[in-house]
Amino acid sequence: MMLTMVVDIDHLLATPIYDPLRCSIGFHPLHKLFPIIVYALVCFIPKLRFIGIGLIIHMILDSIDCQLSNGIWFT
């Protein structure tokens, strides 16, 4: 499940790479709605279940970070 943090590789495509006030949900390519739906569907594939759960947890934590830092759930 820790390997699911690799999904943050898409942060390297942004300029600047790190912006403390930017909400990653809805901004970065792997943090948009369609990939999140795919991550949820992966949870139902037995051999990939832990990867899907890890990705969903990652997105939930990112959305909580958006709420706490910017007062919004997604961009």
N, CA, C, O and CB atoms as a CASP TS submission, in Angstrom:
PFRMAT TS
TARGET T0000
AUTHOR 0000-0000-0000
METHOD Language model
MODEL 1
PARENT N/A
ATOM      1  N   MET     1       0.820  -1.194   0.000  1.00  0.00           N
ATOM      2  CA  MET     1       0.000   0.000   0.000  1.00  0.00           C
ATOM      3  C   MET     1       0.863   1.257   0.000  1.00  0.00           C
ATOM      4  O   MET     1       0.452   2.296  -0.516  1.00  0.00           O
ATOM      5  CB  MET     1      -0.932  -0.001   1.201  1.00  0.00           C
ATOM      6  N   MET     2       2.040   1.162   0.570  1.00  0.00           N
ATOM      7  CA  MET     2       2.917   2.338   0.568  1.00  0.00           C
ATOM      8  C   MET     2       3.367   2.692  -0.847  1.00  0.00           C
ATOM      9  O   MET     2       3.673   3.851  -1.127  1.00  0.00           O
ATOM     10  CB  MET     2       4.142   2.092   1.460  1.00  0.00           C
ATOM     11  N   LEU     3       3.409   1.708  -1.736  1.00  0.00           N
ATOM     12  CA  LEU     3       3.805   1.980  -3.118  1.00  0.00           C
ATOM     13  C   LEU     3       2.788   2.849  -3.852  1.00  0.00           C
ATOM     14  O   LEU     3       3.104   3.436  -4.887  1.00  0.00           O
ATOM     15  CB  LEU     3       3.997   0.675  -3.868  1.00  0.00           C
ATOM     16  N   THR     4       1.576   2.934  -3.324  1.00  0.00           N
ATOM     17  CA  THR     4       0.581   3.776  -3.991  1.00  0.00           C
ATOM     18  C   THR     4       0.924   5.260  -3.895  1.00  0.00           C
ATOM     19  O   THR     4       0.301   6.079  -4.570  1.00  0.00           O
ATOM     20  CB  THR     4      -0.794   3.531  -3.392  1.00  0.00           C
ATOM     21  N   MET     5       1.894   5.613  -3.078  1.00  0.00           N
ATOM     22  CA  MET     5       2.334   7.007  -2.996  1.00  0.00           C
ATOM     23  C   MET     5       3.048   7.431  -4.277  1.00  0.00           C
ATOM     24  O   MET     5       3.287   8.619  -4.495  1.00  0.00           O
ATOM     25  CB  MET     5       3.259   7.206  -1.784  1.00  0.00           C
ATOM     26  N   VAL     6       3.387   6.462  -5.121  1.00  0.00           N
ATOM     27  CA  VAL     6       4.026   6.764  -6.411  1.00  0.00           C
ATOM     28  C   VAL     6       3.077   7.582  -7.290  1.00  0.00           C
ATOM     29  O   VAL     6       3.515   8.231  -8.239  1.00  0.00           O
ATOM     30  CB  VAL     6       4.443   5.451  -7.140  1.00  0.00           C
ATOM     31  N   VAL     7       1.786   7.552  -6.977  1.00  0.00           N
ATOM     32  CA  VAL     7       0.818   8.328  -7.745  1.00  0.00           C
ATOM     33  C   VAL     7       1.146   9.825  -7.687  1.00  0.00           C
ATOM     34  O   VAL     7       0.692  10.592  -8.537  1.00  0.00           O
ATOM     35  CB  VAL     7      -0.605   8.074  -7.220  1.00  0.00           C
ATOM     36  N   ASP     8       1.916  10.233  -6.709  1.00  0.00           N
ATOM     37  CA  ASP     8       2.310  11.639  -6.605  1.00  0.00           C
ATOM     38  C   ASP     8       3.383  12.032  -7.611  1.00  0.00           C
ATOM     39  O   ASP     8       3.835  13.177  -7.604  1.00  0.00           O
ATOM     40  CB  ASP     8       2.803  11.930  -5.214  1.00  0.00           C
ATOM     41  N   ILE     9       3.795  11.125  -8.464  1.00  0.00           N
ATOM     42  CA  ILE     9       4.783  11.453  -9.504  1.00  0.00           C
ATOM     43  C   ILE     9       4.234  12.548 -10.423  1.00  0.00           C
ATOM     44  O   ILE     9       4.997  13.294 -11.036  1.00  0.00           O
ATOM     45  CB  ILE     9       5.153  10.185 -10.332  1.00  0.00           C
ATOM     46  N   ASP    10       2.904  12.635 -10.512  1.00  0.00           N
ATOM     47  CA  ASP    10       2.317  13.659 -11.376  1.00  0.00           C
ATOM     48  C   ASP    10       2.528  15.074 -10.841  1.00  0.00           C
ATOM     49  O   ASP    10       2.293  16.045 -11.561  1.00  0.00           O
ATOM     50  CB  ASP    10       0.838  13.399 -11.547  1.00  0.00           C
ATOM     51  N   HIS    11       2.959  15.202  -9.612  1.00  0.00           N
ATOM     52  CA  HIS    11       3.282  16.521  -9.065  1.00  0.00           C
ATOM     53  C   HIS    11       4.489  17.131  -9.782  1.00  0.00           C
ATOM     54  O   HIS    11       4.656  18.351  -9.791  1.00  0.00           O
ATOM     55  CB  HIS    11       3.558  16.420  -7.553  1.00  0.00           C
ATOM     56  N   LEU    12       5.321  16.290 -10.376  1.00  0.00           N
ATOM     57  CA  LEU    12       6.497  16.785 -11.096  1.00  0.00           C
ATOM     58  C   LEU    12       6.118  17.526 -12.376  1.00  0.00           C
ATOM     59  O   LEU    12       6.939  18.251 -12.938  1.00  0.00           O
ATOM     60  CB  LEU    12       7.429  15.629 -11.430  1.00  0.00           C
ATOM     61  N   LEU    13       4.884  17.348 -12.838  1.00  0.00           N
ATOM     62  CA  LEU    13       4.429  18.023 -14.056  1.00  0.00           C
ATOM     63  C   LEU    13       3.965  19.457 -13.792  1.00  0.00           C
ATOM     64  O   LEU    13       3.784  20.235 -14.728  1.00  0.00           O
ATOM     65  CB  LEU    13       3.301  17.232 -14.694  1.00  0.00           C
ATOM     66  N   ALA    14       3.775  19.797 -12.543  1.00  0.00           N
ATOM     67  CA  ALA    14       3.255  21.123 -12.189  1.00  0.00           C
ATOM     68  C   ALA    14       4.389  22.129 -12.022  1.00  0.00           C
ATOM     69  O   ALA    14       5.527  21.771 -11.717  1.00  0.00           O
ATOM     70  CB  ALA    14       2.424  21.047 -10.897  1.00  0.00           C
ATOM     71  N   THR    15       4.047  23.389 -12.230  1.00  0.00           N
ATOM     72  CA  THR    15       4.995  24.471 -12.003  1.00  0.00           C
ATOM     73  C   THR    15       4.350  25.463 -11.063  1.00  0.00           C
ATOM     74  O   THR    15       3.318  26.033 -11.418  1.00  0.00           O
ATOM     75  CB  THR    15       5.421  25.153 -13.336  1.00  0.00           C
ATOM     76  N   PRO    16       4.884  25.699  -9.910  1.00  0.00           N
ATOM     77  CA  PRO    16       6.021  25.045  -9.274  1.00  0.00           C
ATOM     78  C   PRO    16       5.638  23.628  -8.838  1.00  0.00           C
ATOM     79  O   PRO    16       4.457  23.308  -8.696  1.00  0.00           O
ATOM     80  CB  PRO    16       6.514  25.871  -8.063  1.00  0.00           C
ATOM     81  N   ILE    17       6.640  22.800  -8.631  1.00  0.00           N
ATOM     82  CA  ILE    17       6.385  21.409  -8.261  1.00  0.00           C
ATOM     83  C   ILE    17       5.600  21.344  -6.959  1.00  0.00           C
ATOM     84  O   ILE    17       4.671  20.545  -6.839  1.00  0.00           O
ATOM     85  CB  ILE    17       7.706  20.632  -8.127  1.00  0.00           C
ATOM     86  N   TYR    18       5.956  22.164  -5.994  1.00  0.00           N
ATOM     87  CA  TYR    18       5.242  22.182  -4.713  1.00  0.00           C
ATOM     88  C   TYR    18       4.661  23.561  -4.457  1.00  0.00           C
ATOM     89  O   TYR    18       5.372  24.566  -4.488  1.00  0.00           O
ATOM     90  CB  TYR    18       6.177  21.775  -3.557  1.00  0.00           C
ATOM     91  N   ASP    19       3.396  23.597  -4.212  1.00  0.00           N
ATOM     92  CA  ASP    19       2.720  24.835  -3.822  1.00  0.00           C
ATOM     93  C   ASP    19       1.828  24.494  -2.632  1.00  0.00           C
ATOM     94  O   ASP    19       0.851  23.762  -2.791  1.00  0.00           O
ATOM     95  CB  ASP    19       1.883  25.456  -5.023  1.00  0.00           C
ATOM     96  N   PRO    20       2.141  25.007  -1.451  1.00  0.00           N
ATOM     97  CA  PRO    20       1.387  24.616  -0.258  1.00  0.00           C
ATOM     98  C   PRO    20      -0.092  25.011  -0.300  1.00  0.00           C
ATOM     99  O   PRO    20      -0.897  24.450   0.443  1.00  0.00           O
ATOM    100  CB  PRO    20       2.024  25.226   0.952  1.00  0.00           C
ATOM    101  N   LEU    21      -0.456  25.955  -1.147  1.00  0.00           N
ATOM    102  CA  LEU    21      -1.850  26.385  -1.218  1.00  0.00           C
ATOM    103  C   LEU    21      -2.615  25.759  -2.378  1.00  0.00           C
ATOM    104  O   LEU    21      -3.780  26.090  -2.600  1.00  0.00           O
ATOM    105  CB  LEU    21      -1.911  27.879  -1.330  1.00  0.00           C
ATOM    106  N   ARG    22      -1.973  24.857  -3.122  1.00  0.00           N
ATOM    107  CA  ARG    22      -2.632  24.225  -4.263  1.00  0.00           C
ATOM    108  C   ARG    22      -3.277  22.916  -3.809  1.00  0.00           C
ATOM    109  O   ARG    22      -2.671  22.125  -3.087  1.00  0.00           O
ATOM    110  CB  ARG    22      -1.621  23.970  -5.422  1.00  0.00           C
ATOM    111  N   CYS    23      -4.491  22.711  -4.239  1.00  0.00           N
ATOM    112  CA  CYS    23      -5.194  21.464  -3.956  1.00  0.00           C
ATOM    113  C   CYS    23      -4.868  20.472  -5.074  1.00  0.00           C
ATOM    114  O   CYS    23      -5.129  20.745  -6.245  1.00  0.00           O
ATOM    115  CB  CYS    23      -6.746  21.696  -3.836  1.00  0.00           C
ATOM    116  N   SER    24      -4.303  19.336  -4.715  1.00  0.00           N
ATOM    117  CA  SER    24      -3.900  18.371  -5.738  1.00  0.00           C
ATOM    118  C   SER    24      -5.090  17.650  -6.339  1.00  0.00           C
ATOM    119  O   SER    24      -5.020  17.215  -7.488  1.00  0.00           O
ATOM    120  CB  SER    24      -2.936  17.362  -5.154  1.00  0.00           C
ATOM    121  N   ILE    25      -6.191  17.507  -5.593  1.00  0.00           N
ATOM    122  CA  ILE    25      -7.376  16.834  -6.122  1.00  0.00           C
ATOM    123  C   ILE    25      -7.995  17.729  -7.193  1.00  0.00           C
ATOM    124  O   ILE    25      -8.375  18.868  -6.921  1.00  0.00           O
ATOM    125  CB  ILE    25      -8.411  16.517  -4.983  1.00  0.00           C
ATOM    126  N   GLY    26      -8.090  17.208  -8.393  1.00  0.00           N
ATOM    127  CA  GLY    26      -8.646  17.962  -9.507  1.00  0.00           C
ATOM    128  C   GLY    26      -7.617  18.774 -10.267  1.00  0.00           C
ATOM    129  O   GLY    26      -7.932  19.313 -11.328  1.00  0.00           O
ATOM    130  N   PHE    27      -6.394  18.878  -9.760  1.00  0.00           N
ATOM    131  CA  PHE    27      -5.360  19.658 -10.446  1.00  0.00           C
ATOM    132  C   PHE    27      -4.383  18.750 -11.180  1.00  0.00           C
ATOM    133  O   PHE    27      -4.142  18.935 -12.373  1.00  0.00           O
ATOM    134  CB  PHE    27      -4.605  20.542  -9.447  1.00  0.00           C
ATOM    135  N   HIS    28      -3.825  17.783 -10.489  1.00  0.00           N
ATOM    136  CA  HIS    28      -2.846  16.886 -11.097  1.00  0.00           C
ATOM    137  C   HIS    28      -3.558  15.780 -11.871  1.00  0.00           C
ATOM    138  O   HIS    28      -4.643  15.354 -11.476  1.00  0.00           O
ATOM    139  CB  HIS    28      -1.917  16.281 -10.019  1.00  0.00           C
ATOM    140  N   PRO    29      -2.956  15.304 -12.981  1.00  0.00           N
ATOM    141  CA  PRO    29      -3.624  14.320 -13.846  1.00  0.00           C
ATOM    142  C   PRO    29      -4.078  13.049 -13.132  1.00  0.00           C
ATOM    143  O   PRO    29      -5.164  12.550 -13.426  1.00  0.00           O
ATOM    144  CB  PRO    29      -2.709  13.943 -14.958  1.00  0.00           C
ATOM    145  N   LEU    30      -3.301  12.519 -12.224  1.00  0.00           N
ATOM    146  CA  LEU    30      -3.669  11.274 -11.537  1.00  0.00           C
ATOM    147  C   LEU    30      -4.532  11.533 -10.304  1.00  0.00           C
ATOM    148  O   LEU    30      -4.847  10.606  -9.559  1.00  0.00           O
ATOM    149  CB  LEU    30      -2.415  10.507 -11.132  1.00  0.00           C
ATOM    150  N   HIS    31      -4.910  12.783 -10.092  1.00  0.00           N
ATOM    151  CA  HIS    31      -5.752  13.150  -8.956  1.00  0.00           C
ATOM    152  C   HIS    31      -7.090  13.725  -9.421  1.00  0.00           C
ATOM    153  O   HIS    31      -7.770  14.410  -8.657  1.00  0.00           O
ATOM    154  CB  HIS    31      -5.028  14.160  -8.065  1.00  0.00           C
ATOM    155  N   LYS    32      -7.467  13.449 -10.669  1.00  0.00           N
ATOM    156  CA  LYS    32      -8.733  13.943 -11.215  1.00  0.00           C
ATOM    157  C   LYS    32      -9.832  12.912 -11.009  1.00  0.00           C
ATOM    158  O   LYS    32      -9.571  11.803 -10.543  1.00  0.00           O
ATOM    159  CB  LYS    32      -8.588  14.279 -12.713  1.00  0.00           C
ATOM    160  N   LEU    33     -11.058  13.277 -11.354  1.00  0.00           N
ATOM    161  CA  LEU    33     -12.223  12.441 -11.074  1.00  0.00           C
ATOM    162  C   LEU    33     -12.163  11.081 -11.776  1.00  0.00           C
ATOM    163  O   LEU    33     -12.415  10.057 -11.142  1.00  0.00           O
ATOM    164  CB  LEU    33     -13.481  13.168 -11.488  1.00  0.00           C
ATOM    165  N   PHE    34     -11.834  11.051 -13.073  1.00  0.00           N
ATOM    166  CA  PHE    34     -11.824   9.777 -13.797  1.00  0.00           C
ATOM    167  C   PHE    34     -10.834   8.776 -13.204  1.00  0.00           C
ATOM    168  O   PHE    34     -11.218   7.631 -12.967  1.00  0.00           O
ATOM    169  CB  PHE    34     -11.492  10.016 -15.258  1.00  0.00           C
ATOM    170  N   PRO    35      -9.564   9.155 -12.950  1.00  0.00           N
ATOM    171  CA  PRO    35      -8.667   8.189 -12.311  1.00  0.00           C
ATOM    172  C   PRO    35      -9.149   7.749 -10.928  1.00  0.00           C
ATOM    173  O   PRO    35      -8.943   6.596 -10.550  1.00  0.00           O
ATOM    174  CB  PRO    35      -7.281   8.780 -12.193  1.00  0.00           C
ATOM    175  N   ILE    36      -9.783   8.634 -10.170  1.00  0.00           N
ATOM    176  CA  ILE    36     -10.279   8.260  -8.850  1.00  0.00           C
ATOM    177  C   ILE    36     -11.380   7.204  -8.981  1.00  0.00           C
ATOM    178  O   ILE    36     -11.462   6.285  -8.166  1.00  0.00           O
ATOM    179  CB  ILE    36     -10.806   9.503  -8.095  1.00  0.00           C
ATOM    180  N   ILE    37     -12.214   7.337  -9.995  1.00  0.00           N
ATOM    181  CA  ILE    37     -13.239   6.316 -10.247  1.00  0.00           C
ATOM    182  C   ILE    37     -12.579   4.989 -10.588  1.00  0.00           C
ATOM    183  O   ILE    37     -13.016   3.937 -10.120  1.00  0.00           O
ATOM    184  CB  ILE    37     -14.187   6.756 -11.392  1.00  0.00           C
ATOM    185  N   VAL    38     -11.533   5.032 -11.399  1.00  0.00           N
ATOM    186  CA  VAL    38     -10.798   3.805 -11.741  1.00  0.00           C
ATOM    187  C   VAL    38     -10.193   3.188 -10.481  1.00  0.00           C
ATOM    188  O   VAL    38     -10.244   1.970 -10.310  1.00  0.00           O
ATOM    189  CB  VAL    38      -9.684   4.101 -12.785  1.00  0.00           C
ATOM    190  N   TYR    39      -9.624   4.004  -9.602  1.00  0.00           N
ATOM    191  CA  TYR    39      -9.053   3.496  -8.350  1.00  0.00           C
ATOM    192  C   TYR    39     -10.128   2.794  -7.521  1.00  0.00           C
ATOM    193  O   TYR    39      -9.872   1.753  -6.914  1.00  0.00           O
ATOM    194  CB  TYR    39      -8.413   4.647  -7.536  1.00  0.00           C
ATOM    195  N   ALA    40     -11.331   3.369  -7.499  1.00  0.00           N
ATOM    196  CA  ALA    40     -12.427   2.752  -6.744  1.00  0.00           C
ATOM    197  C   ALA    40     -12.820   1.408  -7.359  1.00  0.00           C
ATOM    198  O   ALA    40     -13.117   0.456  -6.638  1.00  0.00           O
ATOM    199  CB  ALA    40     -13.650   3.695  -6.700  1.00  0.00           C
ATOM    200  N   LEU    41     -12.822   1.333  -8.679  1.00  0.00           N
ATOM    201  CA  LEU    41     -13.165   0.073  -9.348  1.00  0.00           C
ATOM    202  C   LEU    41     -12.102  -0.994  -9.125  1.00  0.00           C
ATOM    203  O   LEU    41     -12.420  -2.180  -9.045  1.00  0.00           O
ATOM    204  CB  LEU    41     -13.356   0.303 -10.842  1.00  0.00           C
ATOM    205  N   VAL    42     -10.845  -0.581  -9.024  1.00  0.00           N
ATOM    206  CA  VAL    42      -9.751  -1.521  -8.781  1.00  0.00           C
ATOM    207  C   VAL    42      -9.925  -2.209  -7.425  1.00  0.00           C
ATOM    208  O   VAL    42      -9.434  -3.320  -7.223  1.00  0.00           O
ATOM    209  CB  VAL    42      -8.390  -0.794  -8.843  1.00  0.00           C
ATOM    210  N   CYS    43     -10.611  -1.561  -6.514  1.00  0.00           N
ATOM    211  CA  CYS    43     -10.859  -2.157  -5.189  1.00  0.00           C
ATOM    212  C   CYS    43     -11.664  -3.452  -5.289  1.00  0.00           C
ATOM    213  O   CYS    43     -11.617  -4.274  -4.374  1.00  0.00           O
ATOM    214  CB  CYS    43     -11.599  -1.160  -4.289  1.00  0.00           C
ATOM    215  N   PHE    44     -12.394  -3.646  -6.374  1.00  0.00           N
ATOM    216  CA  PHE    44     -13.228  -4.828  -6.536  1.00  0.00           C
ATOM    217  C   PHE    44     -12.530  -5.977  -7.265  1.00  0.00           C
ATOM    218  O   PHE    44     -13.117  -7.043  -7.449  1.00  0.00           O
ATOM    219  CB  PHE    44     -14.473  -4.459  -7.272  1.00  0.00           C
ATOM    220  N   ILE    45     -11.282  -5.762  -7.680  1.00  0.00           N
ATOM    221  CA  ILE    45     -10.496  -6.823  -8.311  1.00  0.00           C
ATOM    222  C   ILE    45      -9.650  -7.457  -7.211  1.00  0.00           C
ATOM    223  O   ILE    45      -8.766  -6.801  -6.660  1.00  0.00           O
ATOM    224  CB  ILE    45      -9.595  -6.267  -9.498  1.00  0.00           C
ATOM    225  N   PRO    46      -9.909  -8.729  -6.882  1.00  0.00           N
ATOM    226  CA  PRO    46      -9.250  -9.336  -5.715  1.00  0.00           C
ATOM    227  C   PRO    46      -7.729  -9.209  -5.683  1.00  0.00           C
ATOM    228  O   PRO    46      -7.170  -8.919  -4.625  1.00  0.00           O
ATOM    229  CB  PRO    46      -9.599 -10.771  -5.656  1.00  0.00           C
ATOM    230  N   LYS    47      -7.051  -9.412  -6.791  1.00  0.00           N
ATOM    231  CA  LYS    47      -5.584  -9.367  -6.785  1.00  0.00           C
ATOM    232  C   LYS    47      -5.045  -7.946  -6.686  1.00  0.00           C
ATOM    233  O   LYS    47      -3.880  -7.757  -6.333  1.00  0.00           O
ATOM    234  CB  LYS    47      -5.040 -10.026  -8.035  1.00  0.00           C
ATOM    235  N   LEU    48      -5.857  -6.954  -6.985  1.00  0.00           N
ATOM    236  CA  LEU    48      -5.420  -5.561  -6.965  1.00  0.00           C
ATOM    237  C   LEU    48      -6.087  -4.756  -5.851  1.00  0.00           C
ATOM    238  O   LEU    48      -5.916  -3.540  -5.770  1.00  0.00           O
ATOM    239  CB  LEU    48      -5.706  -4.912  -8.302  1.00  0.00           C
ATOM    240  N   ARG    49      -6.839  -5.431  -5.005  1.00  0.00           N
ATOM    241  CA  ARG    49      -7.642  -4.753  -3.981  1.00  0.00           C
ATOM    242  C   ARG    49      -6.820  -3.819  -3.095  1.00  0.00           C
ATOM    243  O   ARG    49      -7.239  -2.691  -2.835  1.00  0.00           O
ATOM    244  CB  ARG    49      -8.334  -5.778  -3.117  1.00  0.00           C
ATOM    245  N   PHE    50      -5.653  -4.275  -2.628  1.00  0.00           N
ATOM    246  CA  PHE    50      -4.856  -3.439  -1.725  1.00  0.00           C
ATOM    247  C   PHE    50      -4.314  -2.204  -2.437  1.00  0.00           C
ATOM    248  O   PHE    50      -4.183  -1.147  -1.820  1.00  0.00           O
ATOM    249  CB  PHE    50      -3.699  -4.247  -1.136  1.00  0.00           C
ATOM    250  N   ILE    51      -4.002  -2.318  -3.704  1.00  0.00           N
ATOM    251  CA  ILE    51      -3.553  -1.153  -4.468  1.00  0.00           C
ATOM    252  C   ILE    51      -4.692  -0.147  -4.588  1.00  0.00           C
ATOM    253  O   ILE    51      -4.496   1.050  -4.379  1.00  0.00           O
ATOM    254  CB  ILE    51      -3.048  -1.573  -5.873  1.00  0.00           C
ATOM    255  N   GLY    52      -5.886  -0.637  -4.926  1.00  0.00           N
ATOM    256  CA  GLY    52      -7.043   0.246  -5.033  1.00  0.00           C
ATOM    257  C   GLY    52      -7.369   0.928  -3.717  1.00  0.00           C
ATOM    258  O   GLY    52      -7.651   2.126  -3.689  1.00  0.00           O
ATOM    259  N   ILE    53      -7.333   0.173  -2.628  1.00  0.00           N
ATOM    260  CA  ILE    53      -7.609   0.751  -1.318  1.00  0.00           C
ATOM    261  C   ILE    53      -6.557   1.798  -0.961  1.00  0.00           C
ATOM    262  O   ILE    53      -6.885   2.860  -0.433  1.00  0.00           O
ATOM    263  CB  ILE    53      -7.655  -0.348  -0.245  1.00  0.00           C
ATOM    264  N   GLY    54      -5.300   1.495  -1.251  1.00  0.00           N
ATOM    265  CA  GLY    54      -4.230   2.455  -0.981  1.00  0.00           C
ATOM    266  C   GLY    54      -4.399   3.742  -1.765  1.00  0.00           C
ATOM    267  O   GLY    54      -4.172   4.830  -1.236  1.00  0.00           O
ATOM    268  N   LEU    55      -4.798   3.623  -3.027  1.00  0.00           N
ATOM    269  CA  LEU    55      -5.010   4.816  -3.856  1.00  0.00           C
ATOM    270  C   LEU    55      -6.207   5.635  -3.367  1.00  0.00           C
ATOM    271  O   LEU    55      -6.158   6.865  -3.358  1.00  0.00           O
ATOM    272  CB  LEU    55      -5.218   4.413  -5.322  1.00  0.00           C
ATOM    273  N   ILE    56      -7.261   4.964  -2.968  1.00  0.00           N
ATOM    274  CA  ILE    56      -8.427   5.676  -2.449  1.00  0.00           C
ATOM    275  C   ILE    56      -8.081   6.379  -1.135  1.00  0.00           C
ATOM    276  O   ILE    56      -8.479   7.524  -0.922  1.00  0.00           O
ATOM    277  CB  ILE    56      -9.610   4.703  -2.244  1.00  0.00           C
ATOM    278  N   ILE    57      -7.346   5.704  -0.261  1.00  0.00           N
ATOM    279  CA  ILE    57      -6.911   6.343   0.986  1.00  0.00           C
ATOM    280  C   ILE    57      -6.053   7.564   0.681  1.00  0.00           C
ATOM    281  O   ILE    57      -6.186   8.599   1.334  1.00  0.00           O
ATOM    282  CB  ILE    57      -6.126   5.345   1.868  1.00  0.00           C
ATOM    283  N   HIS    58      -5.180   7.445  -0.302  1.00  0.00           N
ATOM    284  CA  HIS    58      -4.320   8.562  -0.708  1.00  0.00           C
ATOM    285  C   HIS    58      -5.174   9.757  -1.154  1.00  0.00           C
ATOM    286  O   HIS    58      -4.910  10.894  -0.763  1.00  0.00           O
ATOM    287  CB  HIS    58      -3.362   8.126  -1.851  1.00  0.00           C
ATOM    288  N   MET    59      -6.202   9.490  -1.978  1.00  0.00           N
ATOM    289  CA  MET    59      -7.059  10.571  -2.465  1.00  0.00           C
ATOM    290  C   MET    59      -7.874  11.186  -1.322  1.00  0.00           C
ATOM    291  O   MET    59      -8.091  12.398  -1.295  1.00  0.00           O
ATOM    292  CB  MET    59      -8.000  10.051  -3.565  1.00  0.00           C
ATOM    293  N   ILE    60      -8.319  10.359  -0.390  1.00  0.00           N
ATOM    294  CA  ILE    60      -9.060  10.880   0.767  1.00  0.00           C
ATOM    295  C   ILE    60      -8.164  11.794   1.597  1.00  0.00           C
ATOM    296  O   ILE    60      -8.585  12.875   2.010  1.00  0.00           O
ATOM    297  CB  ILE    60      -9.602   9.719   1.644  1.00  0.00           C
ATOM    298  N   LEU    61      -6.938  11.362   1.839  1.00  0.00           N
ATOM    299  CA  LEU    61      -6.009  12.184   2.615  1.00  0.00           C
ATOM    300  C   LEU    61      -5.676  13.487   1.890  1.00  0.00           C
ATOM    301  O   LEU    61      -5.571  14.541   2.518  1.00  0.00           O
ATOM    302  CB  LEU    61      -4.725  11.403   2.901  1.00  0.00           C
ATOM    303  N   ASP    62      -5.509  13.412   0.555  1.00  0.00           N
ATOM    304  CA  ASP    62      -5.254  14.637  -0.206  1.00  0.00           C
ATOM    305  C   ASP    62      -6.453  15.591  -0.134  1.00  0.00           C
ATOM    306  O   ASP    62      -6.276  16.805  -0.030  1.00  0.00           O
ATOM    307  CB  ASP    62      -4.934  14.295  -1.675  1.00  0.00           C
ATOM    308  N   SER    63      -7.667  15.045  -0.188  1.00  0.00           N
ATOM    309  CA  SER    63      -8.840  15.919  -0.126  1.00  0.00           C
ATOM    310  C   SER    63      -8.995  16.527   1.273  1.00  0.00           C
ATOM    311  O   SER    63      -9.442  17.666   1.408  1.00  0.00           O
ATOM    312  CB  SER    63     -10.113  15.137  -0.510  1.00  0.00           C
ATOM    313  N   ILE    64      -8.629  15.775   2.308  1.00  0.00           N
ATOM    314  CA  ILE    64      -8.649  16.339   3.663  1.00  0.00           C
ATOM    315  C   ILE    64      -7.623  17.460   3.771  1.00  0.00           C
ATOM    316  O   ILE    64      -7.882  18.485   4.403  1.00  0.00           O
ATOM    317  CB  ILE    64      -8.365  15.241   4.725  1.00  0.00           C
ATOM    318  N   ASP    65      -6.448  17.266   3.148  1.00  0.00           N
ATOM    319  CA  ASP    65      -5.429  18.315   3.144  1.00  0.00           C
ATOM    320  C   ASP    65      -5.947  19.567   2.438  1.00  0.00           C
ATOM    321  O   ASP    65      -5.698  20.684   2.890  1.00  0.00           O
ATOM    322  CB  ASP    65      -4.141  17.814   2.463  1.00  0.00           C
ATOM    323  N   CYS    66      -6.667  19.381   1.331  1.00  0.00           N
ATOM    324  CA  CYS    66      -7.255  20.529   0.625  1.00  0.00           C
ATOM    325  C   CYS    66      -8.238  21.261   1.535  1.00  0.00           C
ATOM    326  O   CYS    66      -8.253  22.491   1.584  1.00  0.00           O
ATOM    327  CB  CYS    66      -7.966  20.069  -0.675  1.00  0.00           C
ATOM    328  N   GLN    67      -9.049  20.505   2.247  1.00  0.00           N
ATOM    329  CA  GLN    67     -10.035  21.114   3.132  1.00  0.00           C
ATOM    330  C   GLN    67      -9.365  21.885   4.264  1.00  0.00           C
ATOM    331  O   GLN    67      -9.778  22.996   4.598  1.00  0.00           O
ATOM    332  CB  GLN    67     -10.961  20.046   3.704  1.00  0.00           C
ATOM    333  N   LEU    68      -8.339  21.296   4.846  1.00  0.00           N
ATOM    334  CA  LEU    68      -7.680  21.943   5.978  1.00  0.00           C
ATOM    335  C   LEU    68      -6.846  23.151   5.562  1.00  0.00           C
ATOM    336  O   LEU    68      -6.789  24.141   6.292  1.00  0.00           O
ATOM    337  CB  LEU    68      -6.804  20.947   6.696  1.00  0.00           C
ATOM    338  N   SER    69      -6.193  23.083   4.391  1.00  0.00           N
ATOM    339  CA  SER    69      -5.318  24.179   3.990  1.00  0.00           C
ATOM    340  C   SER    69      -6.036  25.270   3.202  1.00  0.00           C
ATOM    341  O   SER    69      -5.654  26.438   3.282  1.00  0.00           O
ATOM    342  CB  SER    69      -4.184  23.642   3.175  1.00  0.00           C
ATOM    343  N   ASN    70      -7.069  24.910   2.442  1.00  0.00           N
ATOM    344  CA  ASN    70      -7.722  25.897   1.568  1.00  0.00           C
ATOM    345  C   ASN    70      -9.207  26.057   1.841  1.00  0.00           C
ATOM    346  O   ASN    70      -9.823  27.004   1.351  1.00  0.00           O
ATOM    347  CB  ASN    70      -7.529  25.511   0.130  1.00  0.00           C
ATOM    348  N   GLY    71      -9.790  25.161   2.606  1.00  0.00           N
ATOM    349  CA  GLY    71     -11.219  25.244   2.862  1.00  0.00           C
ATOM    350  C   GLY    71     -12.071  24.713   1.736  1.00  0.00           C
ATOM    351  O   GLY    71     -13.275  24.967   1.698  1.00  0.00           O
ATOM    352  N   ILE    72     -11.458  23.966   0.800  1.00  0.00           N
ATOM    353  CA  ILE    72     -12.197  23.356  -0.306  1.00  0.00           C
ATOM    354  C   ILE    72     -11.862  21.864  -0.360  1.00  0.00           C
ATOM    355  O   ILE    72     -10.824  21.443   0.151  1.00  0.00           O
ATOM    356  CB  ILE    72     -11.856  24.055  -1.666  1.00  0.00           C
ATOM    357  N   TRP    73     -12.742  21.061  -0.981  1.00  0.00           N
ATOM    358  CA  TRP    73     -12.504  19.617  -1.067  1.00  0.00           C
ATOM    359  C   TRP    73     -11.759  19.246  -2.340  1.00  0.00           C
ATOM    360  O   TRP    73     -11.029  18.255  -2.349  1.00  0.00           O
ATOM    361  CB  TRP    73     -13.824  18.857  -1.003  1.00  0.00           C
ATOM    362  N   PHE    74     -11.919  20.008  -3.412  1.00  0.00           N
ATOM    363  CA  PHE    74     -11.203  19.755  -4.659  1.00  0.00           C
ATOM    364  C   PHE    74     -11.191  21.022  -5.492  1.00  0.00           C
ATOM    365  O   PHE    74     -11.945  21.960  -5.234  1.00  0.00           O
ATOM    366  CB  PHE    74     -11.846  18.588  -5.448  1.00  0.00           C
ATOM    367  N   THR    75     -10.311  21.038  -6.509  1.00  0.00           N
ATOM    368  CA  THR    75     -10.186  22.209  -7.360  1.00  0.00           C
ATOM    369  C   THR    75     -11.147  22.127  -8.512  1.00  0.00           C
ATOM    370  O   THR    75     -11.190  23.032  -9.346  1.00  0.00           O
ATOM    371  CB  THR    75      -8.770  22.357  -7.871  1.00  0.00           C
TER
END
